[in-house]
Amino acid sequence: MALGSPQHEHPFGHLIDTLRREQYEELRYFNPQKLSDDRYEKLPFCIRVLLESAIRKCDGFYVKMEDVSNILDWQMQQNRTEVVFSPARVLLQDFTGIPAMVDLAAMRDALAKQGVDPNLVNPRCPTDLIVDHSLQIDYSKCAIQSPSNPVDESHGAAVRSPAGRPSPRGSHCTGQRPGHRGSCSKASCSDAPTGRTAAVQIENTPLLCPFHLQPVSEPETMIRNQEMELTRNKERLQFFKWCSKAFKNINVVPPDINTVHQVNLEYLCQVVQEGEGFIYPDSVVGTDSHTTMINGLGILGWGVGGIESEAVMLGQPVSLTLPQVVGCKLVGTISPLATSIDIVLGITKHLRQAGIGGKFVEFFGPGVPQLSAPDRTTIANMCPEYSATVSFFPVDDITLQHFKHTICSEEKLVVLEDYLKAIKLFRTYGDQSEEPQYSQVIEMNLSSIVPHVSGPKRPQDRVAVTCMKEDFINCLNEKVGFKGFHISKDKQATLVPFLHEGAEYNLSHGSVVIAAVISCTNNCNPSVMLAAGLLAKKAVEAGLTVKPYIRTSLVPGSGTVTHYLNTSGVLPFLRKLGFEVVGYGCATCVGNTAPLPESVVDAIKQGDLVACGVLSGNRHLEGRLCDCVRANYLASPPLVVAYAIAGTVSINLETEPLGVNSEGKDVYLRDIWPSKEEVNHTEENIVIASMFKELKNRMEQKGSTFWNSLDSAESALFPWDPKSTYIRCPSFFSKLTKEMCAPQSIDSAYPLLFLGDKVTTDHISPAGSIARVSAAAKYLQSKRLTPREFNSYGARRGNDAVMTRGTFASIKLQNRLIGKTGPKTLHIPTGQTLDVFEAAERYQRDGVPLIILAGKEYGSGSSRDWAAKGPYLLGVRAVIAESFEKIHKNHLVGMGIAPLQFLPGQNADSLELCGKERFTINIPQELTPRQQLTVQTSTGKSFSVMALFENDMDVAFFRHGGILKYVARSLLL
C-alpha cells in the first residue's frame, strides 16, 4: 500500500494530520496523539518512534494492526511480544557492505538463471554505503627530537636527532623495489609551519618510507597512505562503482571522504525524513555496531548483521522482541577534569554492572542538559559494550542548537521542531509529570566520574588513572586472564636495551610502543581532540618529547577534525610529538597498524615483555593491534598523548612527572593539562558550521579524480573475473530451488571446535592482516600473490574462498580439543591436528556434519556477518553454547545455523562432554520458537537445549536455509 493512497485505504488514515506555517508548504504526517490514548504519553520516546513507524507502515502483511496495538500496550507487552520495525534507511560501511552487495549481485545471477529479471533485485529501502574501512598505515610520522633543548634560539639551529645528527630537510627516497611504486617523496619538504612559542620552533621532521627507511617529507604522509589504499583496493572500488550504477536506491560515498560514523552524524542524518508524501522520524539500521552513535541525536538506530541488512534493503522489516527500556537518570555536576570518554566509560561500567543486555536505554534527568550533542553521540556509541541495543537521547533544545550549526537550514529547523512537538517526540526537563514510565530506572551521579583508562584486554575493565601503576603491577602478578599476564616477580624489573636510529633506549614491562589518537567513534567529540592538541602544545612548550621508536599516529574521523585542529593552531604541536595525520578511515582499531621497528620487536621478545599500546578508539581486544603487544589500553586522546610522552603505563600521573624539561625541572601532567574553560573556549571558536559545510562540499564533489576515472561495467549482472582475489560469486545460491526443503535433523555430527567463554567475532572471523602461514595465505600464494599483496581479511570480504579459510584463523583462539592457543583443531577420526579449514574440508568430503561447542557470550564484539557465513561454508550446522551475543545469534539464524543454548545450570563441563563425541540433534518438522530440542551423544548421554529462534520469522529463515534464500524465493514466486 503506497503512503500516498487515499486516506480511507490506510488502516490508520484517520491519524493523518497536517503541519501548516507560512515558512513552509503543508506537510502531512501520521499523528499518534490522535489515537486519544493516555498510554502514548507514558511511552519512552524511543518506543514512540517504533509506534509511529508501525502506524505508518501498517499494511496487514509485514506490519499488522496487532503490531500497533502491542507497541501501544508496551507496559504490558514488553519483553513478551514480537513486533516489526521498518527503518527509514540502511547504512553500510565497506568491510561489511561489500559482502552484502556481493550477495545481491549473486542473487541477481541466481534469479537470472531461473528466468527472472535480475533488475528486480534492488534495495527497496534507501541505502548508503560509505567506503572507509580500507585504510592501512603504510606511512607514519617518525618524530626525531632531542631530549635536551630542541632548538638553539639564538642561532636558529635545526632540531637534532637523539644521536646528535641534524634532521634531514628536503631529503627523500628515490630507491626502487618490487612492489614499491615510484619514489617516496617529491624533491623537498615544504617549509616548516610557523609555530614559534616559548622558545620552541615547530618544523617538519622526516617520515620514513617503509620500503627503504629513508625520509619522506611530512606533507606526503596522508597522500601516500591514500594512494596505497586506492591502489591495493582497486578491484573492490570498481565493484562499488558498478553497484552505484547498477542498483537503484543506493548511494555510494567514495573513499577519503569520511568514516561511516562521521558521515552519518554530519551529513546523512535528517532527524525528520520526507518521502511518499509524508514526513516521519529518521531511523536507521547499519552493518556496524557503532551505528548506535546516531541515537545521541534523537535518531533511533542500531547495528544489524550484513545478512539482516540485506533483508531490510530488500523490503523486509526488522523483527524484534518489544524491548524493555531502562531509564538512565543523570544527576550531579561533571568534574572539570573528566572528558567525554571518562563519562562514556563510567556509564559503560555502570550499565554493564546493571545487567541490561538486549534492552533499550533512554537518558533523562537534570544531568542531561550538561551534555553537548557530541557528548551524547559519544555515550550512545558505546552501548554495544554494555550489551544494550540502543542508548537513546531524545531531541531537546541542546540538539536543536547542534542542528542549527550543522545540518539544518532555518526553514528545516522550524519544521523539525514543529513536527517533533506535534507528536510528542521533543524532550523538556522542567515538568516531571511528563516523565515516561520505564521498565526500570538506574541513577548515575556524574560528579562521581574521574579520569579512567580501560584495559589491558577489555573495554569494560576500567582503571582510574591514579591507580594505573598499581593496577598494571597487579596484572603482571595475576595468572593469565583478562586482567593477568603471570610474570614472575624476579622478571618484572627486566630492562632490555636496544638501538633505534643509532641511539640506545630501554624497554621494560609497561613500555608504550603504540600510541594512536583516533577520533572516529567515542572520540568524535571535538572537545577531547582539542584537549589532546592543547596538551601537546603545552608539552612542547615545556620541552617534553616522545621517544622516536613509539609508533604514533593521528587518524581523524573526518576532514572536519583536521580542520579544527589546524585552525585552532594545535596540529603543528601534535606533529612535533609524532602524531601526524596518516589518513582517514579505520586503521589501528581494526588491526591495520604498521609493523613496529624490528629492534623494538626483538627487544620485546628477548625480555618476554608486556609491551603496551594506548589508543583512543573503542576496540582493543587482545592481539588486535599487534601480535607482540599484549596490553592495550583505551584512553581519552589527551591521555594517549600523556602516556606517549611518559613512555610507559607503569606510572602514577598524579604523583610522578611525565618528564624533565630543558632546564632539568620535573613536568607533571597537572602542569600541562588544559582546563575545561580553555577547551570550551577553543571549541566554541573553532567548531562552527563551516566545518560541516566543508564536508557537504566534499560530498557534493562526488569523489576524487581516481574514483571518477575508475572503469566499471554498465551491465545488470556483474561480470565476475575468475582471476580476481577480491570479488568472487559466493556459493550461497548454488542449490536454490523454488520450494524450500523441510528441516533435517543433525545426525552424528562431530565438534569442529570446543571453545570456552567470550569467544569474539574477532576470534571467529578476523578483520586484520592475513598471517603468512594461514590457510588464507596458502590460497593467495596459489594465486601468485606475495605477502605484501595479501591485504587484510576485512578488505577481502568479497571473496568467500579467502573468508572461509580465514574463519577461526585467530592466533588467540583457545580450542580445548588441542589444549593450546592458535588457529588449529583436532580432526577427531584421524587424531591429526590441522588448520581449522583443512579439518572442515575433510569432514565435508566425508559427508560429516559439524557443530561447535562453546561457553558464555559466544560471538561478542563487533557485528560481523562472516562470523556466521564462514562457519556455514565450513559445514557447521549448529552452535551449542551457554549464551550468545544477540547480533551474532541473529547472524547464525540468518545463515541457517541453529543457535542452541544449554539449559540453565548446564554446560559442557557439567554434562561431562569431552568434545570428541558424535552428536545427534533431533529437529522436528513443526519447529516452533524457543523450543527445547534433544541432543544425544555417541557415548549414550542425552540432554536438552533451547533453540534460540525468537519468533516465527526466525523459524522461517531457518527452514529456508537462511535469510538470503528466503528473500530470493520470495522473488521467484
Secondary structure as GFF3:
##gff-version 3
##sequence-region A 1 973
A	DSSP	three_ten_helix	7	9	.	.	.	ID=ss1
A	DSSP	three_ten_helix	13	15	.	.	.	ID=ss2
A	DSSP	beta_strand	16	21	.	.	.	ID=ss3
A	DSSP	beta_strand	24	30	.	.	.	ID=ss4
A	DSSP	three_ten_helix	32	35	.	.	.	ID=ss5
A	DSSP	three_ten_helix	40	42	.	.	.	ID=ss6
A	DSSP	alpha_helix	45	57	.	.	.	ID=ss7
A	DSSP	alpha_helix	65	72	.	.	.	ID=ss8
A	DSSP	alpha_helix	74	77	.	.	.	ID=ss9
A	DSSP	beta_strand	82	85	.	.	.	ID=ss10
A	DSSP	beta_strand	89	93	.	.	.	ID=ss11
A	DSSP	alpha_helix	94	113	.	.	.	ID=ss12
A	DSSP	three_ten_helix	118	120	.	.	.	ID=ss13
A	DSSP	beta_strand	127	130	.	.	.	ID=ss14
A	DSSP	beta_strand	207	208	.	.	.	ID=ss15
A	DSSP	beta_strand	215	216	.	.	.	ID=ss16
A	DSSP	alpha_helix	220	232	.	.	.	ID=ss17
A	DSSP	alpha_helix	234	246	.	.	.	ID=ss18
A	DSSP	beta_strand	250	253	.	.	.	ID=ss19
A	DSSP	alpha_helix	260	263	.	.	.	ID=ss20
A	DSSP	pi_helix	264	268	.	.	.	ID=ss21
A	DSSP	beta_strand	272	275	.	.	.	ID=ss22
A	DSSP	beta_strand	278	281	.	.	.	ID=ss23
A	DSSP	beta_strand	283	286	.	.	.	ID=ss24
A	DSSP	three_ten_helix	289	297	.	.	.	ID=ss25
A	DSSP	beta_strand	300	303	.	.	.	ID=ss26
A	DSSP	alpha_helix	306	313	.	.	.	ID=ss27
A	DSSP	beta_strand	318	321	.	.	.	ID=ss28
A	DSSP	beta_strand	325	331	.	.	.	ID=ss29
A	DSSP	alpha_helix	340	354	.	.	.	ID=ss30
A	DSSP	beta_strand	360	364	.	.	.	ID=ss31
A	DSSP	three_ten_helix	368	370	.	.	.	ID=ss32
A	DSSP	alpha_helix	373	381	.	.	.	ID=ss33
A	DSSP	three_ten_helix	383	386	.	.	.	ID=ss34
A	DSSP	beta_strand	390	392	.	.	.	ID=ss35
A	DSSP	alpha_helix	397	405	.	.	.	ID=ss36
A	DSSP	alpha_helix	410	422	.	.	.	ID=ss37
A	DSSP	three_ten_helix	432	434	.	.	.	ID=ss38
A	DSSP	beta_strand	440	445	.	.	.	ID=ss39
A	DSSP	three_ten_helix	446	448	.	.	.	ID=ss40
A	DSSP	beta_strand	452	454	.	.	.	ID=ss41
A	DSSP	beta_strand	462	464	.	.	.	ID=ss42
A	DSSP	three_ten_helix	465	467	.	.	.	ID=ss43
A	DSSP	alpha_helix	468	477	.	.	.	ID=ss44
A	DSSP	three_ten_helix	489	491	.	.	.	ID=ss45
A	DSSP	beta_strand	495	500	.	.	.	ID=ss46
A	DSSP	beta_strand	503	508	.	.	.	ID=ss47
A	DSSP	beta_strand	512	518	.	.	.	ID=ss48
A	DSSP	alpha_helix	526	541	.	.	.	ID=ss49
A	DSSP	beta_strand	551	555	.	.	.	ID=ss50
A	DSSP	alpha_helix	559	567	.	.	.	ID=ss51
A	DSSP	alpha_helix	571	576	.	.	.	ID=ss52
A	DSSP	three_ten_helix	588	590	.	.	.	ID=ss53
A	DSSP	alpha_helix	598	607	.	.	.	ID=ss54
A	DSSP	beta_strand	612	615	.	.	.	ID=ss55
A	DSSP	beta_strand	631	634	.	.	.	ID=ss56
A	DSSP	alpha_helix	637	646	.	.	.	ID=ss57
A	DSSP	beta_strand	659	660	.	.	.	ID=ss58
A	DSSP	beta_strand	666	667	.	.	.	ID=ss59
A	DSSP	alpha_helix	669	672	.	.	.	ID=ss60
A	DSSP	alpha_helix	676	686	.	.	.	ID=ss61
A	DSSP	alpha_helix	689	700	.	.	.	ID=ss62
A	DSSP	alpha_helix	705	709	.	.	.	ID=ss63
A	DSSP	beta_strand	746	754	.	.	.	ID=ss64
A	DSSP	alpha_helix	761	764	.	.	.	ID=ss65
A	DSSP	alpha_helix	775	782	.	.	.	ID=ss66
A	DSSP	three_ten_helix	787	789	.	.	.	ID=ss67
A	DSSP	three_ten_helix	794	796	.	.	.	ID=ss68
A	DSSP	alpha_helix	800	806	.	.	.	ID=ss69
A	DSSP	beta_strand	814	815	.	.	.	ID=ss70
A	DSSP	beta_strand	820	821	.	.	.	ID=ss71
A	DSSP	beta_strand	824	827	.	.	.	ID=ss72
A	DSSP	beta_strand	832	835	.	.	.	ID=ss73
A	DSSP	alpha_helix	836	845	.	.	.	ID=ss74
A	DSSP	beta_strand	850	853	.	.	.	ID=ss75
A	DSSP	alpha_helix	866	874	.	.	.	ID=ss76
A	DSSP	beta_strand	876	881	.	.	.	ID=ss77
A	DSSP	alpha_helix	886	894	.	.	.	ID=ss78
A	DSSP	beta_strand	898	902	.	.	.	ID=ss79
A	DSSP	beta_strand	919	921	.	.	.	ID=ss80
A	DSSP	beta_strand	932	937	.	.	.	ID=ss81
A	DSSP	beta_strand	942	947	.	.	.	ID=ss82
A	DSSP	alpha_helix	952	960	.	.	.	ID=ss83
A	DSSP	alpha_helix	963	972	.	.	.	ID=ss84
###
